[in-house]
Every structure is written in C-alpha cells, then in structure tokens.
Amino acid sequence: MYIDLIVLIVLTILVVIFYNKKQFFIFYIAIVDIFLRLITYIGNNIKIDEISNFINKYLPSSIPNIINKYSSGIINTIITWIYVIIMCIFLYYIVKIFIKKKRV
C-alpha cells in the first residue's frame, strides 16, 4: 500500500510549486516529520484500541520510516543522508529565528 508515499509526494510537489523558497520546503519536511512522530506517540500511548490500531496500521511513524519502507541499499543511505541534511538546515533556521527574537 503506497498511500503514505503518494500523499507525501503530492504534498511535497504542491509546496514546491506554491512556495519557491527552499526555506518553506525545509519547514514543510520538518513539520510533516514532527506531526508523524506526535501521531505515533499518541497512537502508542492512547488507551482506545480502535484509534491506536488505526494510527499504527495506516500512518508511518516518521519520514525515515517511509524511506526505509520503500528503498534499500545505497539509495536508502543517500536519501537518509539528504533527510539528515534537511533536518540540520531546519535546526539552523530555528536557532537563527530564536537568536533574532532574543535580541529584540
């Protein structure tokens, strides 16, 4: 079932089309990953079995999980390192914004 991959690709294409800045793309990837991790945490710790089973069955736990699910070998390693670089850039943007806000 490729629904998670298809949704992620379509949303990524829409972000790239509507926002031409790389900063929006970086924030989009980080937001999707944080959202997936939060939903996974909720799914693992909620006491309602139907919701927990739905979350664990149909939603991936993170973007690296999607990468590992649909690729292997050297391609997996390359895409995973691209993801790590994107997250490092995201951290840079967040720290930069935090420092700007701190000075004011």
C-alpha positions in Angstrom: 0.0 0.0 0.0 1.7 3.2 -1.2 -0.8 5.7 0.1 1.6 7.3 2.6 4.3 7.7 -0.1 1.8 9.1 -2.6 0.4 11.6 -0.1 3.9 12.7 0.9 5.0 13.2 -2.7 1.9 15.1 -3.7 2.1 17.4 -0.8 5.8 18.0 -1.4 5.1 18.9 -5.0 2.4 21.3 -4.0 4.7 23.0 -1.5 7.5 23.3 -4.2 5.0 24.7 -6.7 3.4 27.3 -4.5 6.5 28.3 -2.4 9.6 28.7 -4.4 11.9 29.3 -1.4 13.9 26.5 -0.1 13.1 27.6 3.5 9.4 26.6 3.0 10.4 23.2 1.8 12.7 22.6 4.8 10.0 23.7 7.2 7.5 21.5 5.4 9.6 18.4 5.7 10.2 19.1 9.4 6.6 19.8 10.1 5.5 16.5 8.5 8.1 14.6 10.4 7.2 16.1 13.7 3.5 15.5 13.0 4.1 11.9 12.2 6.2 11.4 15.3 3.5 13.0 17.5 0.7 10.9 16.0 2.8 7.8 16.5 3.4 8.7 20.2 -0.3 9.3 20.6 -1.1 6.0 18.9 1.2 4.1 21.1 0.0 5.7 24.4 -3.7 6.1 23.9 -5.9 3.6 25.7 -8.6 3.4 22.9 -7.7 0.3 20.9 -9.5 1.3 17.7 -7.7 4.6 17.4 -4.4 3.1 18.4 -4.7 0.3 15.9 -5.7 2.7 13.1 -2.8 5.0 13.7 -0.3 2.2 14.0 -1.6 0.4 10.9 -2.2 3.3 8.4 0.2 6.1 9.4 4.0 5.8 9.2 6.0 6.7 12.3 8.3 9.2 10.6 9.9 10.2 7.3 12.9 7.9 7.8 10.4 5.1 8.3 8.9 5.9 4.9 12.4 6.0 3.4 13.3 2.6 4.9 10.0 1.1 3.8 10.3 1.9 0.1 14.1 1.8 -0.5 17.1 -0.2 0.4 20.8 -0.3 -0.2 22.8 2.7 -1.3 19.7 4.6 -2.4 18.3 4.3 1.2 21.6 5.6 2.6 21.7 8.6 0.2 18.0 9.6 0.8 18.5 9.2 4.6 21.6 11.5 4.5 19.6 14.0 2.5 16.9 13.8 5.2 19.6 14.4 7.9 21.0 17.4 6.0 17.4 18.8 5.7 16.9 18.4 9.4 20.3 20.1 10.1 19.2 23.1 7.9 15.9 23.2 9.8 17.8 23.3 13.1 19.9 26.2 11.7 16.8 28.1 10.7 15.2 27.6 14.1 18.3 28.7 16.0 18.6 31.7 13.8 15.0 32.7 14.4 15.4 32.1 18.1 18.5 34.3 18.3 16.8 37.1 16.3 13.8 37.0 18.7 16.1 37.0 21.7 17.9 40.3 20.6 14.7 42.3 20.2 
